[in-house]
Amino acid sequence: MAGKIAGLALAAMALSACSSSMPTPDTVVPEVSSYHAPLAAHAISSGEKLKLIAFGAEGLSGDYVVGKDGKLDLGRWGKVDAAGLSAPQLEEAIAAHLAARGTPGARIAVMPDAV
């Protein structure tokens, strides 16, 4: 019995030592601004291919090409000005566009092929 108690105590000490070195959300999650840095520096242009991922707007995710007019045709959701914007700016523009058309709260990710 004493051996079992000593074993449990040793296991508890080992676990407590591990908990101090466990990662926290701050150390696990990469900084979003460093991820977006190359995307923020790139201006989208006419004819550019984009991958769009949408959460909260079913059927919107997919591959798109910016039109000669600089607009991104989102099908039943209409068109959004895209040329000259960075990917993060276009994400915000699409989310605002969707909200104005009755789809609030959609989360958008835009990934240009060129970056």
C-alpha positions as CSV (number, residue, x, y, z in Angstrom):
1,M,0.0,0.0,0.0
2,A,2.8,2.4,0.8
3,G,4.3,1.6,-2.6
4,K,1.1,2.6,-4.3
5,I,0.9,5.9,-2.4
6,A,4.5,6.7,-3.2
7,G,3.9,5.9,-6.9
8,L,0.8,8.2,-7.0
9,A,2.8,10.9,-5.2
10,L,5.6,10.6,-7.8
11,A,3.1,10.7,-10.7
12,A,1.4,13.8,-9.2
13,M,4.8,15.6,-8.9
14,A,5.6,14.7,-12.5
15,L,2.3,16.0,-13.7
16,S,2.7,19.3,-11.8
17,A,6.1,19.8,-13.3
18,C,4.6,19.3,-16.8
19,S,1.8,21.8,-16.2
20,S,4.3,24.7,-15.7
21,S,5.8,24.0,-19.2
22,M,2.4,23.5,-20.9
23,P,1.8,26.0,-23.8
24,T,-0.7,28.7,-23.3
25,P,-3.0,30.2,-26.0
26,D,-0.5,33.1,-26.3
27,T,2.3,30.7,-27.2
28,V,0.3,28.4,-29.5
29,V,-1.6,30.8,-31.6
30,P,0.5,32.6,-34.2
31,E,0.2,36.3,-34.4
32,V,-2.4,37.1,-37.1
33,S,-0.7,40.4,-38.2
34,S,2.5,38.5,-39.2
35,Y,0.4,36.0,-41.2
36,H,-1.4,38.8,-43.0
37,A,1.7,41.0,-43.6
38,P,2.3,39.6,-47.2
39,L,-1.4,39.7,-47.9
40,A,-1.7,43.3,-46.7
41,A,1.2,44.5,-48.9
42,H,-0.3,42.9,-52.1
43,A,-2.8,44.9,-54.1
44,I,-5.4,42.7,-55.9
45,S,-5.7,43.4,-59.7
46,S,-8.0,42.6,-62.6
47,G,-7.7,39.1,-63.8
48,E,-6.2,37.8,-60.6
49,K,-7.3,34.4,-59.2
50,L,-8.6,34.3,-55.6
51,K,-9.7,31.6,-53.3
52,L,-12.5,32.6,-51.1
53,I,-13.5,30.8,-47.9
54,A,-16.7,31.9,-46.3
55,F,-18.2,30.9,-43.0
56,G,-21.8,31.9,-42.6
57,A,-22.6,32.3,-46.3
58,E,-23.3,28.9,-47.7
59,G,-22.2,28.3,-51.3
60,L,-19.9,31.3,-51.4
61,S,-16.6,29.5,-50.9
62,G,-14.7,28.8,-54.0
63,D,-12.3,30.0,-56.7
64,Y,-12.9,33.4,-58.3
65,V,-11.3,35.6,-60.9
66,V,-11.4,39.4,-60.6
67,G,-13.2,40.8,-63.6
68,K,-11.7,43.3,-66.1
69,D,-13.9,46.0,-64.4
70,G,-12.0,45.3,-61.1
71,K,-15.0,43.7,-59.5
72,L,-15.4,40.3,-57.9
73,D,-18.6,38.6,-59.0
74,L,-20.1,36.7,-56.1
75,G,-23.0,35.3,-58.0
76,R,-26.3,35.6,-56.2
77,W,-24.6,38.0,-53.7
78,G,-23.7,40.6,-56.4
79,K,-20.4,42.2,-57.2
80,V,-17.8,43.8,-54.9
81,D,-15.0,46.2,-55.9
82,A,-11.7,44.2,-55.5
83,A,-9.0,45.8,-57.6
84,G,-6.6,47.9,-55.6
85,L,-7.6,46.3,-52.3
86,S,-5.4,44.1,-50.2
87,A,-6.8,40.6,-49.2
88,P,-7.7,41.8,-45.6
89,Q,-9.4,44.9,-47.1
90,L,-11.4,42.7,-49.5
91,E,-12.4,40.3,-46.7
92,E,-13.9,43.3,-44.8
93,A,-15.5,44.6,-48.0
94,I,-17.2,41.3,-48.8
95,A,-18.4,40.8,-45.2
96,A,-19.9,44.3,-45.2
97,H,-21.4,43.7,-48.7
98,L,-23.0,40.4,-47.4
99,A,-24.3,42.1,-44.2
100,A,-26.0,44.8,-46.3
101,R,-27.7,42.1,-48.3
102,G,-29.1,40.2,-45.3
103,T,-26.2,37.9,-44.4
104,P,-24.7,39.5,-41.3
105,G,-21.9,37.8,-39.3
106,A,-20.2,36.1,-42.3
107,R,-16.5,35.5,-41.8
108,I,-14.5,35.7,-45.0
109,A,-10.9,34.6,-45.9
110,V,-9.4,35.7,-49.2
111,M,-6.2,34.1,-50.5
112,P,-4.7,35.5,-53.7
113,D,-2.8,33.0,-56.0
114,A,0.0,35.5,-56.5
115,V,1.1,35.8,-52.9
